């Protein structure tokens, strides 16, 4: 499973890091959502692969995102 965040359209609501705080976090510089560093793909703050135990909460965060900026592949 791969997760991608459309950070340009993120509304900084906090839903993703509240639903899945082990995978998502608030960027300290621009306040938008990002993937926690250890789960990033090629160091990209907007792409990551959650460990199996976080797949459900990452999918829940995507479903609950009011701006629909989180996409799931695989």
SULPE-V320817 format. One record per backbone hydrogen bond with DSSP energy under -1.0 kcal/mol. NH is the residue of the N-H (numbers start at 1). CO is the residue of the C=O. If there is no record, write none. Layout:
nh & co
NH & CO
NH & CO
This chain:
nh & co
2 & 73
3 & 48
4 & 71
5 & 46
6 & 69
7 & 5
18 & 14
19 & 15
20 & 16
23 & 20
24 & 20
25 & 34
27 & 32
31 & 27
34 & 25
35 & 45
36 & 23
39 & 36
40 & 37
41 & 47
44 & 41
47 & 44
48 & 3
49 & 39
54 & 51
55 & 52
58 & 54
59 & 55
60 & 56
61 & 57
62 & 58
63 & 59
64 & 60
65 & 61
68 & 65
71 & 4
73 & 2
